[in-house]
Amino acid sequence: MDLDNPFTARMDDARDTAVGSNSIRIEPFRVRGSGFDCRVFSEDQVSEMLAKELGTFCGEQGFEIVDGKAQYTIKGEIVQIEQGSQILRYLFPFLAGEAMVEIQGEVSQGPHSTKSFHIKKTFSMGAFGGSSKGMIKDGLRLAAMKIAADAGLVGHQTSGLKRGGASGAALDPVNIWLYLGMVVLAAFITAAVVGGYANGWAMAAPERHDGIAMEDRGRWVLLQAVLALISILFGGLAAAPDSVLKSSAMIWLRANAGVKSMIAQRILLGILCILPIFLAHLSKLLM
């Protein structure tokens, strides 16, 4: 309080009571003791890892992480953590020894909007059975991505949250699916055009002893169409807005990409776009 004017509140106090329109509080996730069967991590470590991943992915959605009052709140419970058996996963994949991560809770924006989530991820196989530590970390990371995407959806519906921070305006869920649909449509159209061109070129090309036999050229034409389809699909994803790649519809891609940053993911998608073109050109040299 200002001593010269006791009726004037300090600016710091005013800032303390302000609630940012994109602020979010992540409450500590309680671990259900009856569902915790894990020796590679403690309960506190699991809870801390989930909170850290949530902070990272909520930041990607455009939220400001705060400890006090916030516009949005994430709270929940880690229902089950099972490390399973690496030996059993190695000997009997998909039959025994699976690792499991199960989390439930809700994302809320005051009394106006609440979105519940229940995520259950199991891991049944991996290299030499798969590391239990790695599987639990992957499960927590996948859950954090899904929860953050749900939080972004609530934020977008209630106050027009711009996911991705200052990277640009976010697309709403309808436009995200519209974009993905347009990419798929463009891929099929391109595949049809490439397939028609490849068929005409293959039929006109003379048969050589070291080339593709006439009876095999139909399969070669189909291969060109499939490679074109794959190339356009990955190219469309590589060029997609951040809000598409960070949406709940694309969580499976982010979880399996093996990279963390958006730039690395775009580079990977670009490589997967160029590779089919190279293979198509290589196969054409055989004709």
N, C-alpha and C positions, 0 to 999 in steps of 0.2 A: 504494500500500500504506500502511496506517495505521502510523505510526511507534510509537505506543503499543502496538500489538498486531500484530507482523509476520506473524501467521498469519491475519489477517483480510483478505480481498480487498476492494478498494474497490467501492462501489456502481456507479460508472461502468463498471468492468471487467465486472461481472456483467451490466449492461445491454448491453454491447457483444457479449456472447456469446449473448444471448437472441435467438431467432428468432421473430418474430411469426407467428401462425397465418394471417394474411391478407397477409403481406409477399411482394413479388414483385420480382425483379431482372430488368431488361431489359438484356441484354448487347448491346454495339454490333453492329449488323448490318454485316457485310463486304459490299462491293460487288464483284461479279465484273467484273473489268476487261474481259473479252472480250464482255460483254453490255451495256456502258455506251456508248450512242450518244446523248449529250446535251450540248448546248452552253449551254443556258439555266441549268443548275445544275451544280455540281461534285459529285464523289462524296461529299465530306464533307457538303455541304449536304443532299444526298438522305438520307444516313444520319441526320443530325441532325433533319431534318423528320419522318422516320419514328419516331425515338425520342420526339420531342415529342408526336406524335399518339398513340403507344402509351401514354405516360404519362397523357395526358388520358383516354383511353377505359378504361384499366385502373383508373384512379381511379373512374370511373363504375361499374365492376363491383364496387367495394368493396375493392380492393387498396390496400395501402400500398406505395408505390414506395421501394425501398431500394437502396443501392449495394453493401452487403456481403452477409452471409449472409441467405438468404431461404427461405421455405417453397416458393416457386414460382420458376421461371426461364423466361424467354423468350429464345430464341436462334435465329439464322437467318442467311440470306444474301439480299441483293438480287440476284437472278439476272439481271434484264434491265431496263434503263431506255432507252426509245427515245422521243425527242421527235417523230419523224416530220416531216412537212412540212405547215404550215398551208395553203400554196398548193394542194398536191395534195388535201388534205382538202376544200378549198373547191370545187375543180374536179371532183374524182372521189370524192365521199363514199362510204364503204364499199368502195372499190376500191383506193385508194392513199393513202399518207401517214399511216397511223394511228400514234397514240402508244400506248406500251405500258409497263405496270408489272407485273413478275413477281417474287414473293417466296416463299421457302420456308423452313421451319424447324420448330421444335417448341416446345410448352409442356410443361414437366415439373414433377412434384412428387416430387422425390427419385427413388428407384427404383420408386415405387409406381404412378405413372400418367404416361403420356406421350401427347400428342396432336399429331400432325404436321399441318402446314398447307402448302398450296401454292396460292397466289393469283395469278391472271393476269387482268389487266384491260386491255382495249384500248379506245381512243377513236377513232372513225372520222369523227365530224362534230361541228360546233359552229357558233356564230355566226361567219360569215366564215371558216369552217374550224376555228375553235376555237384558243384560245391554248395553245401547248405547255406553258407554265408552269402554267397553270390545270389542264390535263389531268393532268399529272404529280402536282400537289398533290392533285387529287381521287382519283387512283389510290392514292397513299400513304395518304390519309385512309380510303378504303374498306378497304384492306388492314389498317390499324390497327384499325378497328372489328371486322373479322372475327377478327383474332388475339386481340383483347381479349375478344370473345365466347367464343372457344374456351378462353381462359384461365379465364374465369368458369365455363364448363362443367366444366373439370377441377377447379376449386376447389369447386364445388358437389358433385361426385361424391366427392371425397376427404375433405373436412372440413366440408361444409355451409356454405361461404362464402355470406354474405348479400350478393348483388350489389346495388349501389346504396347501399352504406354504411348509414347509419342511417335510410334512408327506409322500411324495413320488410322483412319476410321476403320472400325471393325465391321465385319459382315455379320448380319443376323443369321440364325440357323437356317432359315429358308434359302437365303442367298448362298450360304455355304454349300448346301445340297444342290442348288442350281448350278453353281460353279463346277462341282464335281460331276454333275450330270452332263454339262457341256463338254468337259474334258473327255468323258467316256464316249459321247456322241462323235466328237471330232476324231477320236482314236478309231472308231469303227468306220467312219467315212474314209479316213486316210488308208486304213487297211484294205477297204474295198477298191479304192483307186490304185493303190500299189499292187494289189493282187491282180487286177485287170491288166495293168501295164506289164507286170512280170509274166503273165500268161502269154500275152502277145509277143513279148521279146523271146520267151523260151521256145515258142512254137516256130519262130522265124530263125532262131539260131541253129546253125548246122550241128549235127551230132558228131562229137569227137570221141576218140577212143579213151581219152583221159577225162572226159567231161561227164555229164549226167545223162544216163540212158533215157530214151524217149518215154518209156513206161514209168520212169521215176520223176518226170518233170512236173507232174501234178502235185506231188508231195513238196517239191521244191517251191512251186508257186504258193502253196499254202504256208510254207515256212516264211516266205517273204511277207505275206500278209500278217502273220502272227508277230513277226519281228517289228513291223511298222506299228501294229497295235500297241505293243509293249513300249516302244520308243515314245509314242505320243502320250501314253498314260503317265510315264515317269517325267516326261518333259513338262506336261501340264502341272504336275505336282511340284516340280522344281521351281516353276514360275508362279506358284500360287501365293496369294497374300498370306501374311503371317497368321491372320485370324483363321484361315482355313487349316493350316498345318498345326495350329495349336488347339483346334476345336476337338470336342469329344469324338467326332466322327473319325478323326485321324489318330487317335491314341494308339491304336494297334501298330501304326507305322512308326510312331515315335518310340514305342516300347521295343520294337524289334530292329530299329536302325543301328543300335550300338553306338550312337553318338549323342552328345548332350546339347551342343549349341545348334542354333537354327542355321548358321552359315555352313557348318559341317554337314548338316542334314541336306541342305540344298546342293552342296558339292556332290554328296553321295547320290542324290537323285539325278543330278546332271550326268554323272558317270553311267548310271543305269540307263539313261536316255541315249547316250552316245554308243554304248556297247552294242545294242541290237543293230544300229546302222553299220557299224564296223563288220559285224558278223554277216549281215546281208550283202555287203560289198564283197567280202571274202568269198562267200558262196557263189556269187555271180561270176567270179573269175574262173570257176570250174566249168562254166558253160562254154 
